[in-house]
Amino acid sequence: MDSNAMVWFRKGLRIHDNPALDLARRGSKHLFPVFVLDPAYLDPDPSAFSPGSARSGLNRIRFLLESLSDLDSSLNKLGSRLLVLRGDPVPVLSRILKDWNIGTLCFEFDTEPYSQARDNQVKDFASRFGIRVFSPVSHTLFNPADIIEQNGGKPPLTYQAFVKVAGQPHPPLAETYSCLPPIGDLHGYELLDIPRIDELGYGDISQEEFSPIRGGESEALKRLKESLKNKEWVAKFEKPKGDPSAFLKPATTVLSPYLKFGCLSSRYFYQCLQNVYKAVGKHTSPPVSLVGQLLWREFFYTVAFGTPHFDQMKGNKICKQIPWNDNEGLLVAWREGQTGYPWIDAIMIQLKKWGWMHHLARHSVACFLTRGDLFIHWEKGRDVFERQLIDSDWAINNGNWLWLSCSSFFYQYHRIYSPTTFGKKYDPDGKFIRHFLPVLKDMPKEYIYEPWSAPLSVQEKAKCIIGRDYPKPVVDHAIASKECKRRIGEAYALKLSGDSTEIEEKLSGLQRKLEEDDKDISKHMSLKQRRIANNCLQEAEVKADGVDH
Ligand SMILES: Cc1cc2nc3c(=O)[nH]c(=O)nc-3n(C[C@H](O)[C@H](O)[C@H](O)COP(=O)(O)OP(=O)(O)OC[C@H]3O[C@@H](n4cnc5c(N)ncnc54)[C@H](O)[C@@H]3O)c2cc1C
């Protein structure tokens, strides 16, 4: 009982089922619970978006700060506190490990490439100074490395194959604590109070810009309890059924932000679901059940961990090589909710305001950006989601973009979400659109999904003139979707995957051919169609190279 131990929180912002915390507290005289605010995370790339959207990522950062406050107050109740420092974690950790005379360092295993590189540096430093390091797996149900090993050294590339090898996860830790070892001498270190969002350069932020999704373990456990209260609902849960437009009472659990930051343990969630299933008897099964959703998460974590360059097209062996367009104007229109398709735009505004959208809403906008309408690279859409989603998660986000763009896992590129009829099935009155796009709040329901088709007198009455108060559609879906299918079909026919000069040459050749075909197609377009197409091209010219990474 003579060593100082440190638990380094990154994700895993919780007390329950936290093996790193549990290992650190055992046998230590002093326990230092540390969180390092990493500037790279607080603002991964401030120049990525235009000045008007400098507050992107706000909801995610606010969620993080709330989670830290909640963790701090839980630690206070156990006689401890969260020690918050700021800076590049590697030098910060290296200093405090020495200065606080730490003998044991514990942190949760993290599979993201950025985290792996960071953690390896910290491990190297620790081993040079004889500090013991424990890095248990607890962010996921399974250790992705174990699944890959059981699968003969390769990640299973289908959900079914994954489920076959996965088996049962370990149960969560049962320990609860009444106190933790005290913090030792800080040797004069100045610690930060957990900053407020406005102290991180986000400026003066009005309440209305805030997401209703609040951070922290206490919120996570409350939401979990609330979600599982209706046992019948849990037992009958069947995704992709469910209304993507339901925003007052979402059709799914909205636990993804809590799983992402580890405010909620996936193993605990899994166990609670099993308890409900036992109590109810009959229930749905994977892939559509709630347990099935957790297994989707595991599936993407495993493939991401075992696939080099998983987050890009180039050099990624499981990714179809497709000559995507590079069109900044269309990308901006999509990102800012200005495509002229209210269903798409309302979802993108929900993303900006809430940092969360329903799964099928994500499907709609991801399909629209890539293989459905705009033919823009999935990596561009991934970047926007990564910045704006509270639950943005490296493995899951990339995995789903690969899926939705028909670049991997799913190849039925002729199945496209309609930006006008898909949402209408769930929400014929357009309540979701009226909420997130108040400019259309008085548009009659017959026109709410296609306001450009409303007669001028109707637009005037609704105080929304299309082309002035709300944009005209940036593309004609009927034409654009056909064109996307043709392009993907041609790219698939080349059977390109991986990374070589030959592939790049073939892709450029295909791009040139597609551009020639575009010219032919435009000859057959009606005047109205050409006008719509020109509208979208005014902002940014379609560049010739098309395979920009
Ligand atoms: C283009 C695109 C990008 C996405 N990016 C992310 C992301 O960055 N982070 C993220 O957590 N989810 C992402 N998803 C997956 C999914 O949309 C969300 O996990 C889900 O909508 C979160 O809501 P929920 O917690 O209510 O889900 P529920 O339906 O209640 O499911 C419970 C949990 O299961 C997991 N889960 C559900 N669906 C999926 C899925 N398709 N893939 C992997 N895990 C899943 C999540 O952890 C979720 O919280 C993305 C989906 C698409 C189509």
The ligand as a MOL file (V3000), in Angstrom:
LIG
                    3D

  0  0  0     0  0            999 V3000
M  V30 BEGIN CTAB
M  V30 COUNTS 53 58 0 0 0
M  V30 BEGIN ATOM
M  V30 1 C -23.7000 8.1510 -42.2370 0
M  V30 2 C -23.8400 7.6790 -40.8120 0
M  V30 3 C -22.9340 8.0850 -39.8530 0
M  V30 4 C -23.0540 7.6410 -38.5360 0
M  V30 5 N -22.1450 8.0760 -37.6010 0
M  V30 6 C -22.2360 7.6320 -36.3250 0
M  V30 7 C -21.3070 8.0580 -35.3420 0
M  V30 8 O -20.3750 8.8200 -35.6080 0
M  V30 9 N -21.4600 7.5940 -34.0760 0
M  V30 10 C -22.4560 6.7220 -33.7260 0
M  V30 11 O -22.5580 6.3390 -32.5600 0
M  V30 12 N -23.3180 6.2900 -34.6510 0
M  V30 13 C -23.2560 6.7080 -35.9360 0
M  V30 14 N -24.1440 6.2500 -36.8610 0
M  V30 15 C -24.9890 5.1080 -36.5200 0
M  V30 16 C -26.3820 5.4060 -35.9720 0
M  V30 17 O -27.0660 6.2800 -36.8120 0
M  V30 18 C -26.3640 5.9540 -34.5520 0
M  V30 19 O -25.5800 5.1420 -33.7160 0
M  V30 20 C -27.7590 6.0030 -33.9600 0
M  V30 21 O -28.6250 6.7330 -34.7750 0
M  V30 22 C -27.6930 6.6290 -32.5820 0
M  V30 23 O -28.9650 6.7860 -32.0300 0
M  V30 24 P -29.4320 5.9040 -30.8020 0
M  V30 25 O -28.4260 5.9410 -29.7300 0
M  V30 26 O -30.7940 6.3350 -30.4770 0
M  V30 27 O -29.4490 4.4390 -31.4500 0
M  V30 28 P -30.2080 3.1060 -31.0000 0
M  V30 29 O -30.9690 2.6330 -32.1740 0
M  V30 30 O -30.9440 3.3070 -29.7360 0
M  V30 31 O -29.0360 2.0670 -30.8030 0
M  V30 32 C -28.3210 1.8730 -29.5770 0
M  V30 33 C -26.8470 1.9970 -29.8440 0
M  V30 34 O -26.4040 1.0640 -30.8160 0
M  V30 35 C -25.3530 1.6180 -31.5970 0
M  V30 36 N -25.7630 1.6970 -33.0000 0
M  V30 37 C -27.0030 1.8800 -33.5020 0
M  V30 38 N -26.9810 1.8750 -34.8490 0
M  V30 39 C -25.6990 1.6920 -35.2100 0
M  V30 40 C -25.0340 1.5980 -36.4620 0
M  V30 41 N -25.6590 1.6610 -37.6260 0
M  V30 42 N -23.7030 1.4380 -36.4620 0
M  V30 43 C -23.0230 1.3300 -35.3070 0
M  V30 44 N -23.5890 1.4210 -34.0930 0
M  V30 45 C -24.9130 1.5900 -34.0460 0
M  V30 46 C -25.1160 3.0250 -31.0770 0
M  V30 47 O -24.0590 3.0000 -30.1430 0
M  V30 48 C -26.4480 3.3470 -30.4150 0
M  V30 49 O -26.3670 4.3200 -29.4030 0
M  V30 50 C -24.0820 6.7290 -38.1890 0
M  V30 51 C -24.9900 6.3330 -39.1700 0
M  V30 52 C -24.8820 6.8070 -40.4600 0
M  V30 53 C -25.8780 6.3490 -41.4740 0
M  V30 END ATOM
M  V30 BEGIN BOND
M  V30 1 1 1 2
M  V30 2 1 2 3
M  V30 3 2 2 52
M  V30 4 2 3 4
M  V30 5 1 4 5
M  V30 6 1 4 50
M  V30 7 2 5 6
M  V30 8 1 6 7
M  V30 9 1 6 13
M  V30 10 2 7 8
M  V30 11 1 7 9
M  V30 12 1 9 10
M  V30 13 2 10 11
M  V30 14 1 10 12
M  V30 15 2 12 13
M  V30 16 1 13 14
M  V30 17 1 14 15
M  V30 18 1 14 50
M  V30 19 1 15 16
M  V30 20 1 16 17
M  V30 21 1 16 18
M  V30 22 1 18 19
M  V30 23 1 18 20
M  V30 24 1 20 21
M  V30 25 1 20 22
M  V30 26 1 22 23
M  V30 27 1 23 24
M  V30 28 2 24 25
M  V30 29 1 24 26
M  V30 30 1 24 27
M  V30 31 1 27 28
M  V30 32 2 28 29
M  V30 33 1 28 30
M  V30 34 1 28 31
M  V30 35 1 31 32
M  V30 36 1 32 33
M  V30 37 1 33 34
M  V30 38 1 33 48
M  V30 39 1 34 35
M  V30 40 1 35 36
M  V30 41 1 35 46
M  V30 42 1 36 37
M  V30 43 1 36 45
M  V30 44 2 37 38
M  V30 45 1 38 39
M  V30 46 1 39 40
M  V30 47 2 39 45
M  V30 48 1 40 41
M  V30 49 2 40 42
M  V30 50 1 42 43
M  V30 51 2 43 44
M  V30 52 1 44 45
M  V30 53 1 46 47
M  V30 54 1 46 48
M  V30 55 1 48 49
M  V30 56 2 50 51
M  V30 57 1 51 52
M  V30 58 1 52 53
M  V30 END BOND
M  V30 END CTAB
M  END
